[in-house]
Amino acid sequence: MSYFTSRGLDLSSMQEELVRDRIRTLHREAEEHRRAASLQRLQRAQRNAERASARLRSAILRLV
């Protein structure tokens, strides 16, 4: 192999590794986004449950 052919393979290999690294990064970021979205849904559900509980307590107190 000549110097240029060998160098071309090295660059190709480096580019492939950069692409694989970028794909891994995108997958990791997507997972972080899914976790954040899940956490937001959980927090919203907790707030809704707390409001419902407060309304229920208020309604019970009005009956007593």
PDB file with one MODEL, atoms N, CA, C and O in Angstrom:
MODEL        1
ATOM      1  N   MET A   1       0.842  -1.177   0.000  1.00  0.00           N
ATOM      2  CA  MET A   1       0.000   0.000   0.000  1.00  0.00           C
ATOM      3  C   MET A   1       0.884   1.236   0.000  1.00  0.00           C
ATOM      4  O   MET A   1       1.929   1.275   0.649  1.00  0.00           O
ATOM      5  N   SER A   2       0.457   2.213  -0.718  1.00  0.00           N
ATOM      6  CA  SER A   2       1.220   3.457  -0.726  1.00  0.00           C
ATOM      7  C   SER A   2       0.843   4.290   0.491  1.00  0.00           C
ATOM      8  O   SER A   2      -0.109   3.974   1.205  1.00  0.00           O
ATOM      9  N   TYR A   3       1.585   5.330   0.713  1.00  0.00           N
ATOM     10  CA  TYR A   3       1.336   6.241   1.835  1.00  0.00           C
ATOM     11  C   TYR A   3      -0.059   6.828   1.732  1.00  0.00           C
ATOM     12  O   TYR A   3      -0.780   6.909   2.726  1.00  0.00           O
ATOM     13  N   PHE A   4      -0.445   7.242   0.513  1.00  0.00           N
ATOM     14  CA  PHE A   4      -1.751   7.900   0.350  1.00  0.00           C
ATOM     15  C   PHE A   4      -2.897   6.919   0.556  1.00  0.00           C
ATOM     16  O   PHE A   4      -3.925   7.284   1.125  1.00  0.00           O
ATOM     17  N   THR A   5      -2.737   5.691   0.106  1.00  0.00           N
ATOM     18  CA  THR A   5      -3.784   4.689   0.304  1.00  0.00           C
ATOM     19  C   THR A   5      -3.932   4.380   1.788  1.00  0.00           C
ATOM     20  O   THR A   5      -5.041   4.309   2.318  1.00  0.00           O
ATOM     21  N   SER A   6      -2.807   4.200   2.438  1.00  0.00           N
ATOM     22  CA  SER A   6      -2.824   3.922   3.870  1.00  0.00           C
ATOM     23  C   SER A   6      -3.432   5.094   4.635  1.00  0.00           C
ATOM     24  O   SER A   6      -4.227   4.902   5.554  1.00  0.00           O
ATOM     25  N   ARG A   7      -3.055   6.287   4.251  1.00  0.00           N
ATOM     26  CA  ARG A   7      -3.590   7.474   4.922  1.00  0.00           C
ATOM     27  C   ARG A   7      -5.093   7.594   4.670  1.00  0.00           C
ATOM     28  O   ARG A   7      -5.848   7.969   5.567  1.00  0.00           O
ATOM     29  N   GLY A   8      -5.522   7.277   3.454  1.00  0.00           N
ATOM     30  CA  GLY A   8      -6.956   7.317   3.136  1.00  0.00           C
ATOM     31  C   GLY A   8      -7.744   6.355   3.991  1.00  0.00           C
ATOM     32  O   GLY A   8      -8.845   6.672   4.441  1.00  0.00           O
ATOM     33  N   LEU A   9      -7.179   5.166   4.220  1.00  0.00           N
ATOM     34  CA  LEU A   9      -7.852   4.194   5.086  1.00  0.00           C
ATOM     35  C   LEU A   9      -7.912   4.695   6.517  1.00  0.00           C
ATOM     36  O   LEU A   9      -8.924   4.523   7.197  1.00  0.00           O
ATOM     37  N   ASP A  10      -6.834   5.314   6.979  1.00  0.00           N
ATOM     38  CA  ASP A  10      -6.811   5.872   8.325  1.00  0.00           C
ATOM     39  C   ASP A  10      -7.882   6.951   8.482  1.00  0.00           C
ATOM     40  O   ASP A  10      -8.595   6.987   9.485  1.00  0.00           O
ATOM     41  N   LEU A  11      -7.990   7.830   7.484  1.00  0.00           N
ATOM     42  CA  LEU A  11      -9.007   8.886   7.550  1.00  0.00           C
ATOM     43  C   LEU A  11     -10.401   8.299   7.493  1.00  0.00           C
ATOM     44  O   LEU A  11     -11.304   8.751   8.198  1.00  0.00           O
ATOM     45  N   SER A  12     -10.578   7.284   6.649  1.00  0.00           N
ATOM     46  CA  SER A  12     -11.877   6.633   6.552  1.00  0.00           C
ATOM     47  C   SER A  12     -12.243   5.993   7.886  1.00  0.00           C
ATOM     48  O   SER A  12     -13.381   6.100   8.344  1.00  0.00           O
ATOM     49  N   SER A  13     -11.281   5.334   8.499  1.00  0.00           N
ATOM     50  CA  SER A  13     -11.509   4.702   9.794  1.00  0.00           C
ATOM     51  C   SER A  13     -11.843   5.755  10.851  1.00  0.00           C
ATOM     52  O   SER A  13     -12.732   5.552  11.678  1.00  0.00           O
ATOM     53  N   MET A  14     -11.135   6.865  10.820  1.00  0.00           N
ATOM     54  CA  MET A  14     -11.402   7.945  11.774  1.00  0.00           C
ATOM     55  C   MET A  14     -12.792   8.522  11.558  1.00  0.00           C
ATOM     56  O   MET A  14     -13.511   8.809  12.514  1.00  0.00           O
ATOM     57  N   GLN A  15     -13.167   8.691  10.285  1.00  0.00           N
ATOM     58  CA  GLN A  15     -14.495   9.225  10.001  1.00  0.00           C
ATOM     59  C   GLN A  15     -15.572   8.263  10.479  1.00  0.00           C
ATOM     60  O   GLN A  15     -16.581   8.689  11.041  1.00  0.00           O
ATOM     61  N   GLU A  16     -15.366   6.966  10.259  1.00  0.00           N
ATOM     62  CA  GLU A  16     -16.342   5.977  10.723  1.00  0.00           C
ATOM     63  C   GLU A  16     -16.467   6.020  12.247  1.00  0.00           C
ATOM     64  O   GLU A  16     -17.569   5.935  12.788  1.00  0.00           O
ATOM     65  N   GLU A  17     -15.344   6.151  12.923  1.00  0.00           N
ATOM     66  CA  GLU A  17     -15.381   6.219  14.388  1.00  0.00           C
ATOM     67  C   GLU A  17     -16.097   7.487  14.847  1.00  0.00           C
ATOM     68  O   GLU A  17     -16.853   7.456  15.818  1.00  0.00           O
ATOM     69  N   LEU A  18     -15.863   8.594  14.156  1.00  0.00           N
ATOM     70  CA  LEU A  18     -16.568   9.838  14.496  1.00  0.00           C
ATOM     71  C   LEU A  18     -18.071   9.677  14.294  1.00  0.00           C
ATOM     72  O   LEU A  18     -18.866  10.154  15.104  1.00  0.00           O
ATOM     73  N   VAL A  19     -18.452   9.012  13.223  1.00  0.00           N
ATOM     74  CA  VAL A  19     -19.880   8.792  12.959  1.00  0.00           C
ATOM     75  C   VAL A  19     -20.473   7.902  14.046  1.00  0.00           C
ATOM     76  O   VAL A  19     -21.554   8.183  14.564  1.00  0.00           O
ATOM     77  N   ARG A  20     -19.756   6.815  14.395  1.00  0.00           N
ATOM     78  CA  ARG A  20     -20.257   5.926  15.459  1.00  0.00           C
ATOM     79  C   ARG A  20     -20.371   6.676  16.790  1.00  0.00           C
ATOM     80  O   ARG A  20     -21.335   6.499  17.535  1.00  0.00           O
ATOM     81  N   ASP A  21     -19.386   7.501  17.068  1.00  0.00           N
ATOM     82  CA  ASP A  21     -19.423   8.281  18.305  1.00  0.00           C
ATOM     83  C   ASP A  21     -20.607   9.244  18.303  1.00  0.00           C
ATOM     84  O   ASP A  21     -21.282   9.404  19.320  1.00  0.00           O
ATOM     85  N   ARG A  22     -20.855   9.877  17.173  1.00  0.00           N
ATOM     86  CA  ARG A  22     -21.989  10.805  17.069  1.00  0.00           C
ATOM     87  C   ARG A  22     -23.306  10.066  17.260  1.00  0.00           C
ATOM     88  O   ARG A  22     -24.214  10.567  17.922  1.00  0.00           O
ATOM     89  N   ILE A  23     -23.409   8.887  16.685  1.00  0.00           N
ATOM     90  CA  ILE A  23     -24.629   8.081  16.838  1.00  0.00           C
ATOM     91  C   ILE A  23     -24.829   7.711  18.305  1.00  0.00           C
ATOM     92  O   ILE A  23     -25.941   7.802  18.824  1.00  0.00           O
ATOM     93  N   ARG A  24     -23.748   7.291  18.975  1.00  0.00           N
ATOM     94  CA  ARG A  24     -23.854   6.965  20.403  1.00  0.00           C
ATOM     95  C   ARG A  24     -24.304   8.196  21.200  1.00  0.00           C
ATOM     96  O   ARG A  24     -25.141   8.092  22.097  1.00  0.00           O
ATOM     97  N   THR A  25     -23.746   9.343  20.865  1.00  0.00           N
ATOM     98  CA  THR A  25     -24.118  10.581  21.560  1.00  0.00           C
ATOM     99  C   THR A  25     -25.596  10.897  21.337  1.00  0.00           C
ATOM    100  O   THR A  25     -26.302  11.272  22.274  1.00  0.00           O
ATOM    101  N   LEU A  26     -26.057  10.749  20.113  1.00  0.00           N
ATOM    102  CA  LEU A  26     -27.469  11.015  19.818  1.00  0.00           C
ATOM    103  C   LEU A  26     -28.379  10.051  20.567  1.00  0.00           C
ATOM    104  O   LEU A  26     -29.425  10.454  21.077  1.00  0.00           O
ATOM    105  N   HIS A  27     -27.990   8.779  20.635  1.00  0.00           N
ATOM    106  CA  HIS A  27     -28.787   7.809  21.391  1.00  0.00           C
ATOM    107  C   HIS A  27     -28.825   8.186  22.870  1.00  0.00           C
ATOM    108  O   HIS A  27     -29.876   8.119  23.506  1.00  0.00           O
ATOM    109  N   ARG A  28     -27.686   8.577  23.408  1.00  0.00           N
ATOM    110  CA  ARG A  28     -27.622   8.973  24.824  1.00  0.00           C
ATOM    111  C   ARG A  28     -28.492  10.205  25.075  1.00  0.00           C
ATOM    112  O   ARG A  28     -29.218  10.262  26.068  1.00  0.00           O
ATOM    113  N   GLU A  29     -28.419  11.188  24.178  1.00  0.00           N
ATOM    114  CA  GLU A  29     -29.234  12.399  24.336  1.00  0.00           C
ATOM    115  C   GLU A  29     -30.711  12.076  24.227  1.00  0.00           C
ATOM    116  O   GLU A  29     -31.527  12.650  24.947  1.00  0.00           O
ATOM    117  N   ALA A  30     -31.063  11.162  23.333  1.00  0.00           N
ATOM    118  CA  ALA A  30     -32.474  10.767  23.194  1.00  0.00           C
ATOM    119  C   ALA A  30     -32.963  10.104  24.476  1.00  0.00           C
ATOM    120  O   ALA A  30     -34.081  10.364  24.922  1.00  0.00           O
ATOM    121  N   GLU A  31     -32.133   9.250  25.070  1.00  0.00           N
ATOM    122  CA  GLU A  31     -32.509   8.597  26.328  1.00  0.00           C
ATOM    123  C   GLU A  31     -32.668   9.625  27.440  1.00  0.00           C
ATOM    124  O   GLU A  31     -33.598   9.527  28.240  1.00  0.00           O
ATOM    125  N   GLU A  32     -31.781  10.600  27.503  1.00  0.00           N
ATOM    126  CA  GLU A  32     -31.900  11.664  28.509  1.00  0.00           C
ATOM    127  C   GLU A  32     -33.189  12.451  28.301  1.00  0.00           C
ATOM    128  O   GLU A  32     -33.855  12.824  29.266  1.00  0.00           O
ATOM    129  N   HIS A  33     -33.539  12.702  27.043  1.00  0.00           N
ATOM    130  CA  HIS A  33     -34.776  13.427  26.741  1.00  0.00           C
ATOM    131  C   HIS A  33     -35.988  12.607  27.180  1.00  0.00           C
ATOM    132  O   HIS A  33     -36.930  13.151  27.755  1.00  0.00           O
ATOM    133  N   ARG A  34     -35.967  11.296  26.910  1.00  0.00           N
ATOM    134  CA  ARG A  34     -37.083  10.443  27.338  1.00  0.00           C
ATOM    135  C   ARG A  34     -37.212  10.441  28.858  1.00  0.00           C
ATOM    136  O   ARG A  34     -38.320  10.499  29.391  1.00  0.00           O
ATOM    137  N   ARG A  35     -36.081  10.374  29.554  1.00  0.00           N
ATOM    138  CA  ARG A  35     -36.131  10.399  31.022  1.00  0.00           C
ATOM    139  C   ARG A  35     -36.679  11.716  31.537  1.00  0.00           C
ATOM    140  O   ARG A  35     -37.487  11.735  32.465  1.00  0.00           O
ATOM    141  N   ALA A  36     -36.243  12.819  30.939  1.00  0.00           N
ATOM    142  CA  ALA A  36     -36.732  14.137  31.366  1.00  0.00           C
ATOM    143  C   ALA A  36     -38.236  14.248  31.123  1.00  0.00           C
ATOM    144  O   ALA A  36     -38.968  14.757  31.973  1.00  0.00           O
ATOM    145  N   ALA A  37     -38.695  13.775  29.970  1.00  0.00           N
ATOM    146  CA  ALA A  37     -40.124  13.832  29.656  1.00  0.00           C
ATOM    147  C   ALA A  37     -40.915  12.965  30.638  1.00  0.00           C
ATOM    148  O   ALA A  37     -41.997  13.349  31.084  1.00  0.00           O
ATOM    149  N   SER A  38     -40.373  11.805  30.968  1.00  0.00           N
ATOM    150  CA  SER A  38     -41.037  10.913  31.923  1.00  0.00           C
ATOM    151  C   SER A  38     -41.111  11.563  33.294  1.00  0.00           C
ATOM    152  O   SER A  38     -42.139  11.483  33.967  1.00  0.00           O
ATOM    153  N   LEU A  39     -40.035  12.200  33.707  1.00  0.00           N
ATOM    154  CA  LEU A  39     -40.014  12.895  34.996  1.00  0.00           C
ATOM    155  C   LEU A  39     -41.037  14.034  35.018  1.00  0.00           C
ATOM    156  O   LEU A  39     -41.715  14.239  36.025  1.00  0.00           O
ATOM    157  N   GLN A  40     -41.150  14.770  33.917  1.00  0.00           N
ATOM    158  CA  GLN A  40     -42.140  15.854  33.848  1.00  0.00           C
ATOM    159  C   GLN A  40     -43.549  15.301  33.962  1.00  0.00           C
ATOM    160  O   GLN A  40     -44.389  15.881  34.649  1.00  0.00           O
ATOM    161  N   ARG A  41     -43.819  14.173  33.288  1.00  0.00           N
ATOM    162  CA  ARG A  41     -45.153  13.562  33.392  1.00  0.00           C
ATOM    163  C   ARG A  41     -45.432  13.126  34.828  1.00  0.00           C
ATOM    164  O   ARG A  41     -46.537  13.319  35.336  1.00  0.00           O
ATOM    165  N   LEU A  42     -44.432  12.540  35.479  1.00  0.00           N
ATOM    166  CA  LEU A  42     -44.589  12.111  36.864  1.00  0.00           C
ATOM    167  C   LEU A  42     -44.869  13.298  37.777  1.00  0.00           C
ATOM    168  O   LEU A  42     -45.760  13.234  38.624  1.00  0.00           O
ATOM    169  N   GLN A  43     -44.117  14.377  37.609  1.00  0.00           N
ATOM    170  CA  GLN A  43     -44.317  15.570  38.443  1.00  0.00           C
ATOM    171  C   GLN A  43     -45.702  16.168  38.205  1.00  0.00           C
ATOM    172  O   GLN A  43     -46.366  16.597  39.148  1.00  0.00           O
ATOM    173  N   ARG A  44     -46.137  16.196  36.946  1.00  0.00           N
ATOM    174  CA  ARG A  44     -47.474  16.719  36.635  1.00  0.00           C
ATOM    175  C   ARG A  44     -48.542  15.852  37.295  1.00  0.00           C
ATOM    176  O   ARG A  44     -49.509  16.373  37.851  1.00  0.00           O
ATOM    177  N   ALA A  45     -48.370  14.532  37.237  1.00  0.00           N
ATOM    178  CA  ALA A  45     -49.336  13.617  37.865  1.00  0.00           C
ATOM    179  C   ALA A  45     -49.363  13.822  39.374  1.00  0.00           C
ATOM    180  O   ALA A  45     -50.430  13.789  39.986  1.00  0.00           O
ATOM    181  N   GLN A  46     -48.194  14.033  39.979  1.00  0.00           N
ATOM    182  CA  GLN A  46     -48.153  14.272  41.423  1.00  0.00           C
ATOM    183  C   GLN A  46     -48.879  15.568  41.786  1.00  0.00           C
ATOM    184  O   GLN A  46     -49.624  15.609  42.765  1.00  0.00           O
ATOM    185  N   ARG A  47     -48.663  16.623  41.001  1.00  0.00           N
ATOM    186  CA  ARG A  47     -49.366  17.891  41.268  1.00  0.00           C
ATOM    187  C   ARG A  47     -50.871  17.703  41.125  1.00  0.00           C
ATOM    188  O   ARG A  47     -51.645  18.203  41.941  1.00  0.00           O
ATOM    189  N   ASN A  48     -51.283  16.982  40.086  1.00  0.00           N
ATOM    190  CA  ASN A  48     -52.713  16.737  39.886  1.00  0.00           C
ATOM    191  C   ASN A  48     -53.298  15.942  41.052  1.00  0.00           C
ATOM    192  O   ASN A  48     -54.409  16.223  41.502  1.00  0.00           O
ATOM    193  N   ALA A  49     -52.554  14.954  41.539  1.00  0.00           N
ATOM    194  CA  ALA A  49     -53.026  14.150  42.668  1.00  0.00           C
ATOM    195  C   ALA A  49     -53.123  15.007  43.931  1.00  0.00           C
ATOM    196  O   ALA A  49     -54.073  14.873  44.703  1.00  0.00           O
ATOM    197  N   GLU A  50     -52.154  15.875  44.136  1.00  0.00           N
ATOM    198  CA  GLU A  50     -52.190  16.764  45.307  1.00  0.00           C
ATOM    199  C   GLU A  50     -53.384  17.711  45.229  1.00  0.00           C
ATOM    200  O   GLU A  50     -54.051  17.949  46.236  1.00  0.00           O
ATOM    201  N   ARG A  51     -53.663  18.258  44.033  1.00  0.00           N
ATOM    202  CA  ARG A  51     -54.825  19.150  43.886  1.00  0.00           C
ATOM    203  C   ARG A  51     -56.127  18.390  44.109  1.00  0.00           C
ATOM    204  O   ARG A  51     -57.051  18.896  44.746  1.00  0.00           O
ATOM    205  N   ALA A  52     -56.191  17.169  43.578  1.00  0.00           N
ATOM    206  CA  ALA A  52     -57.403  16.362  43.769  1.00  0.00           C
ATOM    207  C   ALA A  52     -57.605  16.043  45.248  1.00  0.00           C
ATOM    208  O   ALA A  52     -58.729  16.078  45.750  1.00  0.00           O
ATOM    209  N   SER A  53     -56.519  15.734  45.935  1.00  0.00           N
ATOM    210  CA  SER A  53     -56.605  15.437  47.367  1.00  0.00           C
ATOM    211  C   SER A  53     -57.077  16.664  48.147  1.00  0.00           C
ATOM    212  O   SER A  53     -57.891  16.551  49.064  1.00  0.00           O
ATOM    213  N   ALA A  54     -56.563  17.824  47.778  1.00  0.00           N
ATOM    214  CA  ALA A  54     -56.978  19.056  48.447  1.00  0.00           C
ATOM    215  C   ALA A  54     -58.457  19.338  48.193  1.00  0.00           C
ATOM    216  O   ALA A  54     -59.173  19.757  49.103  1.00  0.00           O
ATOM    217  N   ARG A  55     -58.919  19.112  46.968  1.00  0.00           N
ATOM    218  CA  ARG A  55     -60.344  19.312  46.668  1.00  0.00           C
ATOM    219  C   ARG A  55     -61.205  18.337  47.446  1.00  0.00           C
ATOM    220  O   ARG A  55     -62.273  18.700  47.940  1.00  0.00           O
ATOM    221  N   LEU A  56     -60.743  17.102  47.558  1.00  0.00           N
ATOM    222  CA  LEU A  56     -61.490  16.094  48.294  1.00  0.00           C
ATOM    223  C   LEU A  56     -61.576  16.464  49.771  1.00  0.00           C
ATOM    224  O   LEU A  56     -62.647  16.374  50.370  1.00  0.00           O
ATOM    225  N   ARG A  57     -60.455  16.880  50.365  1.00  0.00           N
ATOM    226  CA  ARG A  57     -60.475  17.310  51.772  1.00  0.00           C
ATOM    227  C   ARG A  57     -61.445  18.466  51.970  1.00  0.00           C
ATOM    228  O   ARG A  57     -62.211  18.493  52.934  1.00  0.00           O
ATOM    229  N   SER A  58     -61.401  19.410  51.056  1.00  0.00           N
ATOM    230  CA  SER A  58     -62.290  20.570  51.148  1.00  0.00           C
ATOM    231  C   SER A  58     -63.759  20.139  51.064  1.00  0.00           C
ATOM    232  O   SER A  58     -64.602  20.626  51.818  1.00  0.00           O
ATOM    233  N   ALA A  59     -64.048  19.231  50.149  1.00  0.00           N
ATOM    234  CA  ALA A  59     -65.430  18.763  50.005  1.00  0.00           C
ATOM    235  C   ALA A  59     -65.881  18.009  51.253  1.00  0.00           C
ATOM    236  O   ALA A  59     -67.018  18.168  51.696  1.00  0.00           O
ATOM    237  N   ILE A  60     -65.011  17.202  51.814  1.00  0.00           N
ATOM    238  CA  ILE A  60     -65.357  16.451  53.035  1.00  0.00           C
ATOM    239  C   ILE A  60     -65.606  17.413  54.193  1.00  0.00           C
ATOM    240  O   ILE A  60     -66.543  17.218  54.966  1.00  0.00           O
ATOM    241  N   LEU A  61     -64.782  18.440  54.319  1.00  0.00           N
ATOM    242  CA  LEU A  61     -64.962  19.413  55.397  1.00  0.00           C
ATOM    243  C   LEU A  61     -66.279  20.166  55.250  1.00  0.00           C
ATOM    244  O   LEU A  61     -66.916  20.515  56.243  1.00  0.00           O
ATOM    245  N   ARG A  62     -66.682  20.413  54.007  1.00  0.00           N
ATOM    246  CA  ARG A  62     -67.966  21.095  53.804  1.00  0.00           C
ATOM    247  C   ARG A  62     -69.140  20.205  54.203  1.00  0.00           C
ATOM    248  O   ARG A  62     -70.186  20.712  54.607  1.00  0.00           O
ATOM    249  N   LEU A  63     -68.982  18.887  54.094  1.00  0.00           N
ATOM    250  CA  LEU A  63     -70.054  17.963  54.457  1.00  0.00           C
ATOM    251  C   LEU A  63     -70.187  17.808  55.967  1.00  0.00           C
ATOM    252  O   LEU A  63     -71.265  17.504  56.479  1.00  0.00           O
ATOM    253  N   VAL A  64     -69.093  18.019  56.663  1.00  0.00           N
ATOM    254  CA  VAL A  64     -69.091  17.794  58.117  1.00  0.00           C
ATOM    255  C   VAL A  64     -69.657  18.965  58.864  1.00  0.00           C
ATOM    256  O   VAL A  64     -69.727  18.938  60.093  1.00  0.00           O
TER     257      VAL A  64
ENDMDL
END
